[in-house]
Amino acid sequence: MGSGSSTYRHKCIYLDIDGRIQKVVFSKYCNSRDIMDLFCIATGLPRNSTISLLTADNCMVSIDPTMPANSERTPYKVRPVASGQISEGIQQDQQRGIGMSNEKPFWKRRVCSLQRLQRTELFICAMQVPRQRIPLGCNKGNRTYPEKEELFQSVLTQIAEQFSRVFKINELKTEVANHLAMLEKKVELEGLKVVEIEKCKSDIKKMREEMAARSTRTSCPCKYSFLDENKKLTPRRDIPSYPKYMLSQETIEALRKPTFDVWLWEPNEMLSCLEHMYHDLGLVKDFNINPITLKRWLLCIHDNYRNNPFHNFRHCFCVTQMMYSMISLCNLQEKFSQIDILILMTAAVCHDLDHPGYNNAYQINARTELAVRYNDISPLENHHCAVAFQIIAQPECNIFSNVTPEQFKRIRQGIITLILATDMARHAEILDSFKEKMDNFDYSNEEHVTCLKMVLIKCCDISNEVRPMEVAEPWVDCLLEEYFMQSDREKSEGLPVAPFMDRDKVTKPTAQIGFLKFVLIPMFETVTKLFPEVEEVMLQPLWESRDRYEELKQLDDAMKE
């Protein structure tokens, strides 16, 4: 697989230009139009010309960032197709981003094929129109005899069948219709994602306006009176009203993968997905959890996550879904007991309950009620644990009501240990302890297993960059927004401000590069030694994300110069 090096290899393409070999080098982040312009310049043609590339056996090569590289011995032949200025309509499409994906050449060919087929059908229909009989008494030279007419109709029928077979009209129509249906579905899903992201942005805007309206420290929601809204901890005694969604097989399979797109789902749908995970892992059956109690517990969990830009219920769902995918990917049910699986999943669900949107540094520096209550020792994580077991203490929400006292004691201790491990102040301590156990890791050793579980929940808690770029990047914006809200308050209160949270000093690339290089990648590389299957699915995306942010930083630096 890839290495931890940040060295990036550009793609080299060799062109045969009238017997002269020309080497062209470009980045994988170039789009198809940029690559086409680069080839035109190398060939001596004007920019915005259209060319096609042919292999030695005259096969066309798609011009895009994923095109296959060749060697000096096997250069691509260049064939000009058209030159001149691109029409105004096409330029506008490019400015809007239309046609920049790899699928454009495919669809363009398909549309042209369909147009040719329509013209062919019109021609065939015209040929099949029966000729009128000329009544007796007309000019003998223009008369059509029945035998000749039948023969002519037979020839026309054969020609029509030949056209249909050669051009595969019906097959192409079906193929185009299927691709159009797939494209419509993709557009619909992308539209849902955009709507959800816009809703998050709207919530962030409202929170910023609310924060700007507060002028005193005591009005800070995390300063005093945590859990004043006791109604949040009051379970819903009626049967929960959120609908039970029937998850499709496609969704069920996607839930087990780190590539799952968490932006496509409404809160009720996320609750149904969490419910499915507990059933699918056998936790409901093995621990005799009442399905209605499970619903009430999940609803109460949802109600006790605040509407922060980052630390909200969707983040809770993200972390739990990543834990579910790691259980599947690493076959943890074969290595851990079911109690351990229950601890992992429940700790992931509860790990940020009632998070106020201000981190431990703020709690301690501002001397909030939480910092005083927990003696400056992981105040937020201790608070998350306390809220989690306040919810469990309600009989209607107690999913552990049917376990033995000994089992409950073990479950409670396990959940507390894992939630406290999510304090990033303990990151080096926990990772160093895990590395010491790696050489002789023993699944029968309870201390070893506990340390592994702590590392697993840490991986899931900060795993957004493992996901595809279009899923991960909005989370960076949400986190920075929450950081900036805190640093603005710290400045107004005369408290210390961390540089990585200061809106005047941090950028998205600088924030992510250090976090990827010194926190995420080393931790996942350590986990890969125990679970090699993690490298391709989780570690490789982290390397690619680091390279992408480093390239963005270089562009930012070049712009400043």
N, C-alpha and C positions, 0 to 999 in steps of 0.2 A: 504493500500500500504506500501511500504518500509518506513523506517524512515531515518532521517538525520544522524543517527549514522554511524560511520565508522566500527562498529563491523562486522566481516565477519564470517559466519558459514561454517565450513567445512562439507563435506558429509561423513556420517557414513554408512558402509556396514557390515553386519554380515554374516559370512560364517560358514557352517556346515562341519567340517573336521573330518570325522570318529567319529561323535558323540560329538566332542569338538567344542564349539562356539568360533570363532575368530573374533574380531572387527577390521575393517580396516578403517582408516580415510585418506581422500585425499582432495586436493583443486580442485575447479572447473576449474582451469587453467591447470591441468594435462592433458596430451593427453592419447589416448586409450592405447598406448604401455606402458606408465609409470604405468597406473592403472593395466594392465595385469601383469607386473613385480611385482608390490606390492602384488597382490593376490598370485602370485607364491611363493614369499618369505613367506607370511603368511601360505601357505599350506605346505611349506617344499620342494617344487619342485625347480629345477634349474631355474634361470632367463632365459628368452627367451623361456620358455615352453609355449605351447598353451593349455589353459583350456577353459571350458565352464561352465556357471552357470545355474542352474535349480531352478525353484520355487518349492513349495511343490507339485503342480500339474504337474510337469515335463515340464513346459514351459521354453524355453531358454530365457536368459536375455542378452541384448546387453551390452558389456563391454565398456563404454565410459563415459565422464564427466556428461552426462545427464541421466545416468541410474537411475531408481527409487530407492530411499532409502528404507530400510526395518528395521525390529526391531529384537530384540534378540529372540522373539517368532517365527518369520518367516524368519529364515536364508536361504540363498541360498546354495544349494548343489553344491559341486565342483566336476567336472568330467574332469580329464586330457585327452587331445586329442593327443598331441604330445610334445616331448621335444627335447632338443638339440640346437645347434647353428643355428641361422637364416642364411639363405644362403646369399652369398655375394651380389647377385642382390637385395634381399629384403632390406639389410642394406643400399645399395646405394639409393634405392627408399625412404627409411625413411629419409636419409640425405637430399634428395631433397625436402622432405615435402610430398611425395606421400603417400596416405593411412592414413594420420593423421586425416582426417575428420571423422565425424560420418557416412558418407555414405559408407565407405569401406566395412563393413560387408555385407550390402545390395547388393552391386555390386558383391562382391565375390560369394555370394550365387546365384545371377542371372546368372553369367557366368558359374558356375558349372552346374546349371540347364540346360542351353542352351547346354553345352557339352553333358550331359546325353541324352537330346532330340535328338541331332544329331546322337548319337550312336543308339538310339532306331529307328530312321527313317531308318538308314542303315540296321538294322536288319529286319525291316518290309519289305523294298524293296527287300531284299534277299529272304524273305519268299514268296513274291508275284511273283517271276520269274516263269513263267509257265514251267512245266516239259515237256520234249520232249516225244512224243509218240514213243514207240518202234515198229518198223515195224513188220508186220506179218512174221513169220519165225524165229524170235529171240527166245531166251530162254523163255519158257512159264512162268517160275517163276519170271522173271523180267518185265513181261508185265504189263502196266497200263491200266486198263479198263476205258472206258469213264465215267461210273457211279461213280467209285471211284475218278476219276480225278476231276469231277465236285464237288463232296462232299468235296474233299481236298481244292479246290479253295474257296468254300463257307466258310469253317472253317478259312482259312487264312484271308479272307475279314473280318469276324467277329472279329478275333484277332486284326487285324489292327485298326478297329473301336474302340475296347475296349482300346487299347494302346492310341489312340488319345484322347479318353474321359478321361481316368485316368490321363494322364500326361498333358492334356490341352495344347497341343503343339502349336496350333495357337494362343491361348490367351497369352501364355507366350512369344511367338515370338513378338506379337504386343506390349506387355508391355515392353519388353526389348528394342524394336525399339523406343518406345516413350521416355523411360528414356535416351537412347543414344542421341536422338534428343534434349531433354532438356539439357543434359550435354554439347552437342556441342554448344548450344546457350549460356549457362553460360560461357563456355570457351571463346567464341567469345566476350562477353561483358566484361569479365575480361581482355582480351587482349586489348580491346579499352581503358579501364581505365589505364592499364599499359603504353600504348603509350602516353596518355595524360599527365600522371605524369612525364614520361621521357622527354616530350617536356618542361614541366615546369622546370624540373631540368636543362635542356639545356639552357633555358632562364636565369635561375639564374646564371649559370656558366658564360654566356656571360656578364651579368651585373657585376659580381664580377671582371672579367677581365677588363671591362670598368672602373670600379671604381679604380682598382689598377693603371690604366694608368694615372689617374688624380693626380696631385701633388700639386695643389694650391686650396685654399678655393674658390676663385672666379669662378673656373670651376665647382663647385657643381651645379647640375641642379636645386636645390631648393634655391640657394643663391640669384640669381638675375633673372630678365627678365622672369617672369611667362607669359605664353601665348604669347611668341614671335612668335610661329608658328601659325600665324593667320589663316592659311589655315584649321586648325582643327575646328575652329568655323564657317567656311564657309559651309553652308549646301549643300548637293548634290541636284541640281535643277532637275536633271533627275529622272525618276522613279527608286527607289532603285533597285539595281541589285541582292541583295541577294535572294536566292530562297525561295519561300513560302513552307515550309515543312508541309505536311499533318500529323498532330500528330495522332498517333493511340489512341484508347480508353484506352489502358493500360497506355500510357504515360500521357494522360490527367488526369487519376485517380491518377497516381503516383505524378504528379505535386502538388496535394493538400495535400501531406503528408510530414512531416519533414524528412522522411527516403529517400527522393529523392537523387539519386546519381548524383551530379553535375559534376563529373569527366568524364562522358561518352559523353559529348556534345561539339561539335565544336561551335565557336562564332556565325556562321550563324544560327545554330539550337537553341542556347540560345536566339537570337533575335526573332526567330519565337515563342519560348515559352513565352517570355515577351509580344509579340503582342497578343498571345492567352489569356493571363491573363487579359489584358485590355478589350478584347471583352467579355470574359466569365463573368467578373464582371459587365458588362453592362455599363462600363464607356464610351466606344465609342458611344453607342447609347444615353445615358442620357446627354452627354455634346457635342453631335454633332461633334465628332472628325473626321476629314477627315482621312480615312484609309491610304492614301498615305502620309499625313503629319505625321501620327503616325510612319510609316516606316522611314521617313527621320529623325525624332526626335531621334528614337532609334539608327539609324546609327551614328548620330552626338554624341550621348551619348557614344557609343562604342569607337569612335575615340578620345574622350577626357578623356579616362582612360589610364593611363600610364602602361607600361609593367613592373610593380614592382613584386617582388616575392609574395607578399600578397595582397596589395591594388591595385587590377587590376579589369578588367571587370568581370572576373569569380566571384570575391568576391561580386561585385555589383549584379550579377545574384543570388548568394547564398542568400544574404540578402533579395532581392525582393521575391524570391521563398519561403523563410521562412515566410515573411509577408503574402504572398498569402495563405500559408497553415494555418497560425494562423487565418486569416479572415474566412477560411472554418471551422477550428476546433472549434472556439469559436462563430460561427454564428454572426460575427460582423456586417454583413449587416442587421440583424434584430435589432441591437442596435444603430448603427451609421447611419448618413445620407450618401448619395452617395458622397457628397463633402468631407466628412471625409475619405471615402474609397479612393477617388482619391488622397487626400493629403498623406495618408499613403503609397500608392503604388509609387507615384511620388517621394516622399522624399526618399524612399528606393532605387529607381533607381539612384537618383542624389547624394546620401549622401557622396560619396568619390571622386567626379569628380576632375580630374587633381591632385590627391594625389601624392606628389613627392617621397614618400617612407621614409620620415624623419618626426618624430612627432613634436608636438607643443613645447616640451621641447627643441629640437634642434633649431627650428625656433627662439625661444625667446633667448636662450643662444648665438646663432650665430648672432643674430640681423639681420635676413634676411629681405628682402623687405616686405614679408608678415607680419612679426612681427611688423615692423615699421608702415605699412599701417593700421593694425588693433589694434595698441596699446597694443600688447601682450595679447589680449583677444580672445581666441579661433581662432587664425589666420587661421588654416587649415579649420575649419568648416565654417568660414566666406567666405573663398576663394571658397569652394565647392558651397555655395549658390550663390556667384557672377557668377561663371561659368555656373551654372544651368540656371540662368535667362538671361545671355548673349546668351545662345543657344535659349531660348524661345523668345528672342527679334527678332530673325530672322523669318520673315514672313513664310518662307517655313518649319520651324520647330515649329511653335507656335501651339501646340495642344490645347491651351486655347483660340484660336481666336474667337470661337463662344459663349463664356460665357459672361455674363453681367459684366460691370465694378465692381459692388459690389461683384459678385462672384469671379472675378479675384483677387480683393484685399484680400478676405478671403482666397483663395487658396494660394496666394503668402505668406501671413503672416503665414499660417499653415505649409507650406513647410519649411520656414526659421526657425520656432520654432523647428520643429522636427530635422532638420539637425544640428542645434546648440546643441541640446540635446545629440548628439552622442559624444560630448567631454567628455572623461572619467574623466576629472578633476571635472565635475559637477555631477558625479555618486551619491555620498552620498546625495547631496542636492535634487536631483530629486527623489530618492527612499524614502527619509524621508518624502517629501511632499506627495508622493503617499500613504504611510502608514497612514498618518494622515487622509486621505480621505476615507480609506478603510471601516471603520466601518459604515459610512453613505453615501456610494457612490451613486451618483445620475446622471443617464445618461442625465437628462434634464439640469444639471448644466454644462455650457460650460467650466468652470475652471476644473471641475472634468474630463470631457472628454478629454480636452487638456493634462492634466497630464497623463491620461491613454495612450494616443497616444504616448507621449514621452517615456513612459516605454516600450511600444510595440516595437518601433523602436530600442531602446537600446537592448532589448532581441534579436531581429533579427540580429542586428549588430555583436553580440558576441556569436551567437548560434551554432557555429560549433560542439561543444561537445555534442549537442543534437542529432546529426546525428549518424549513425552506425560507429563503430570504424574504419572500413576500409575507410570510407569517411572522417571522422574527422581528423585522424592522419596525413595525408599529409599536411593539413592546418597548423598544429603545426610546421612542418618542414619549411614551407614557411614563417610563421611569425617569427620564430627564425632567419632564414636567413636574413630577412629584419632588425631585431633588430641588428644582428651582423654587418651588413653593416654600420648601423648608429653608433654603439659604436666604430667601427674601425676608422671612420672619426672623431668622437669626441676625441678619444685618439690622433689622428694625429694633431688635431687643439687645443689641450689643453683645451677642454671643459669638463664639468662634465659628468660622465658616470653613468647611472642607473644600479644598480647591476643585475636587471632582464634582462638586454640587453647585458651583458658582456659575450662574448663567453668563457672566462676563469673561470667564476663563476657559470653560470647557466647550468642546465641539463633539459631535457624534463620533467621528473617527478616533479622536484622542481618548474619549471615554471608553470605547470598546477595545481598542488595541491592547492597552495594558491589562484590562480585565481578561481578555482572551489568552494573552501570552503568559500571564503569571498566576492566573487562578483557574480558569476553565480547562485549558489544554493540559496542564500538568495533572490535574485531578482525573480527567478522563483517560489520560495515558496510563495512569496508575491502575485504574479500573480495568483497562484493556488487558493488562497482564493476567488478570484473573478470569476475565471474560473476553476472549479474542474477537467474538462476534460483534462487540461494541465498536471496533475500529472503523469498519466500513460504514455503519449506519449512523454513528454519532460523532466519532473523532474526525473523520474525513470532512464533514460539513464545518467543523470548527476551524480546521486548517484553511479551508476555502474562505470562510468568513474573515479570518485574520488577514489573509492576502488581499481580500477585497477592500477592507478598511485601510490597510496600509497604502494601497494604490489611491484611495480617495484622499488620504492625508497628503500624499505626494502632490496630487492635483491642487489641494487647498494651499499647500506651501508655495507651489509654482504661481498660483493666482496672486498671492500676497507679494511675491517678488516682482 
